[in-house]
Amino acid sequence: MTFAGRVSAYNRGRKWRRFLAEFAPSEHSRVLDVGFSDREYSSVDNYIEKHYPWPHGLTAAGIDSPVEFPRRYPDVKALRYDGVRLPFADGEFDIVWSNAVLEHVGGRDEQVAFVRELLRVGDALYLTTPNRFFPVEVHTRLPFVHWLPKTVFDRIAKSAGMGWAAGSYMHLMGRSGLRSILDAAGAPDARIVANRLGPWAVDFVAIVPRAAR
């Protein structure tokens, strides 16, 4: 495993441990994962499905059609949705988990709408997103260029053969940007925790416990 891969695995592991400590899910918990990947590109993809001990209580929703996913996780209910409106009733789930998805749903208006929808269907929320001000952009592994205006970043990504990272693929934010999105979505009491690597925040976890709703 590369150094970047080891860092990613370590960071996802500590996010998972924090999730367990915050919510203490049980075999009776109804948990929704928003943003599953049908095709896995690394060992840390679909992290909750790999580690959740009660897969029968887990539902996964995403914009991919579940083709390969059900073969890997046959006990997890998986479905495709339009990326806007989740096909669930208000408060249908005890906990909603969404790991590193918020930055991919569009600009600020779309991000606010996404968080508002997660809050609608769940009693509690655990959401993570990368820190725009970490020196290395975690998707492309390129240093510093994501600090430039998006149009400049897009040109650099395309010239580096990473055109997939340009355009609407990614809208990163810092802590204040995430706080603004949470406030606008109706979660002003959400707690934001930084996962650090040395002096840098690699990413942020937004936690909305049941008591805060």
C-alpha positions in Angstrom: 0.0 0.0 0.0 1.3 3.5 -0.9 1.9 6.1 1.8 -1.2 8.0 0.7 -3.2 4.7 1.0 -1.9 4.1 4.5 -2.8 7.6 5.6 -6.3 7.2 4.1 -6.8 3.8 5.8 -5.6 5.2 9.1 -7.9 8.3 8.8 -10.9 6.2 7.9 -10.2 3.9 10.8 -10.3 6.7 13.3 -13.5 8.2 11.8 -15.1 4.7 12.2 -14.0 4.5 15.8 -15.4 7.9 16.5 -18.7 6.9 14.8 -19.0 3.9 17.1 -18.1 5.9 20.2 -20.6 8.7 19.4 -23.6 6.6 18.5 -23.0 3.1 19.9 -25.2 1.4 17.3 -26.8 -1.9 18.0 -28.3 -4.8 16.0 -31.6 -2.9 16.3 -30.3 0.4 14.8 -31.6 1.5 11.4 -28.6 3.0 9.6 -28.4 4.6 6.2 -25.2 5.1 4.2 -25.7 7.8 1.6 -23.1 7.7 -1.2 -22.1 4.0 -1.7 -19.8 3.1 -4.6 -20.9 0.2 -6.8 -17.3 -0.3 -8.1 -14.5 -0.2 -5.5 -11.2 1.3 -6.4 -9.5 0.8 -3.0 -9.7 -1.2 0.1 -11.3 1.7 2.0 -14.2 2.2 -0.3 -17.6 1.4 1.2 -16.0 1.5 4.6 -19.2 1.1 6.7 -20.3 -1.9 4.7 -17.0 -3.6 5.3 -17.1 -3.0 9.1 -20.6 -2.7 10.3 -21.4 -5.8 12.4 -25.1 -5.9 11.6 -25.5 -5.6 7.9 -29.2 -6.5 8.0 -29.8 -3.1 9.7 -27.9 -1.2 7.0 -29.3 0.5 3.9 -27.1 2.0 1.2 -28.3 4.7 -1.2 -26.3 6.2 -4.0 -26.4 7.5 -7.6 -24.8 4.2 -8.9 -26.9 1.3 -9.9 -26.2 -1.5 -7.4 -24.6 -4.2 -9.6 -21.4 -5.3 -8.1 -22.3 -3.9 -4.6 -24.9 -6.6 -3.8 -22.5 -9.4 -4.6 -20.0 -8.0 -2.0 -22.6 -7.1 0.6 -25.6 -9.3 0.1 -27.2 -8.5 3.5 -27.2 -4.7 2.9 -30.2 -3.2 1.2 -28.9 -1.1 -1.7 -30.8 1.3 -4.0 -30.2 4.0 -6.5 -31.7 7.4 -6.1 -31.6 10.7 -8.1 -29.0 12.4 -5.8 -31.6 14.9 -4.7 -34.6 13.4 -2.9 -34.0 10.3 -0.8 -36.9 7.8 -1.2 -37.5 7.5 2.6 -40.0 8.9 5.1 -39.0 11.6 7.6 -37.0 10.1 10.5 -37.0 6.6 8.9 -33.4 5.9 10.1 -31.8 6.2 13.5 -28.4 7.3 12.0 -27.3 8.6 8.7 -23.7 8.1 7.6 -22.2 10.0 4.7 -18.5 9.7 4.2 -16.7 12.1 1.8 -19.8 12.7 -0.4 -20.7 16.3 0.4 -17.9 17.7 -1.8 -19.2 15.9 -4.8 -22.9 16.9 -4.9 -22.4 20.4 -6.5 -22.0 24.0 -5.3 -23.2 25.5 -2.0 -26.9 25.4 -2.8 -26.7 21.7 -3.7 -24.6 21.0 -0.6 -27.1 22.7 1.7 -30.0 20.8 0.1 -28.0 17.5 0.4 -27.4 18.0 4.2 -31.0 19.1 4.7 -32.2 15.8 3.1 -29.9 13.7 5.3 -31.3 15.5 8.3 -34.9 14.9 7.1 -34.6 11.1 6.9 -32.4 10.5 10.0 -32.6 11.2 13.7 -28.8 11.6 13.9 -26.1 12.4 11.3 -22.4 11.5 10.9 -21.0 13.3 7.8 -17.4 13.8 6.7 -15.7 15.9 4.1 -12.1 16.8 3.2 -10.5 20.0 4.3 -9.9 22.4 1.4 -6.9 23.8 3.3 -5.0 20.6 3.7 -1.9 20.9 1.5 -2.5 17.8 -0.6 -5.8 17.4 -2.4 -6.9 14.0 -1.3 -8.6 12.9 -4.6 -5.9 13.8 -7.0 -2.9 13.7 -4.6 -1.8 17.0 -6.1 -0.3 19.5 -3.7 -1.5 23.1 -3.3 -3.3 23.4 -6.6 -6.7 23.1 -5.0 -6.0 26.4 -3.2 -6.1 28.2 -6.6 -9.3 29.4 -8.2 -11.4 26.5 -9.4 -11.0 27.4 -13.1 -7.2 27.3 -12.7 -7.4 24.0 -10.7 -9.5 22.5 -13.5 -7.0 23.4 -16.2 -4.1 21.9 -14.1 -6.1 18.7 -13.4 -6.9 18.3 -17.1 -3.3 18.8 -18.1 -2.2 16.2 -15.5 -4.5 13.7 -17.0 -7.1 14.0 -14.2 -9.9 15.7 -16.1 -12.4 13.6 -14.1 -11.6 15.9 -11.1 -12.6 19.0 -12.9 -15.9 20.7 -13.4 -18.7 19.7 -11.0 -16.9 16.7 -9.6 -15.6 18.5 -6.5 -16.4 21.6 -4.4 -14.1 21.6 -1.4 -14.6 23.6 1.8 -12.9 24.6 5.0 -14.3 24.5 8.5 -16.2 27.9 8.1 -17.7 26.8 4.8 -18.9 23.5 6.4 -20.3 25.4 9.4 -22.2 27.7 7.0 -23.7 24.8 5.1 -24.8 23.1 8.3 -26.4 26.2 9.7 -28.3 26.8 6.4 -29.4 23.2 6.3 -31.0 23.5 9.8 -28.2 22.0 12.0 -26.7 24.9 13.9 -26.0 22.6 16.8 -23.9 20.2 14.8 -20.4 19.6 16.2 -17.4 19.8 13.8 -14.4 17.7 14.7 -11.1 18.0 12.8 -9.1 14.9 12.0 -5.5 16.0 12.0 -2.2 14.9 10.5 0.4 16.9 12.3 -0.7 20.5 12.4 -3.1 20.1 9.5 -6.8 19.1 9.5 -7.1 16.4 6.9 -10.9 16.4 7.0 -13.8 17.3 9.1 -16.6 15.2 10.8 -19.9 16.9 11.4 -21.9 15.2 14.1 -25.6 15.7 14.8 -26.5 13.5 17.8 -30.1 12.5 18.5 -30.2 14.9 21.5 -29.6 17.8 19.3 -32.6 17.3 17.1 
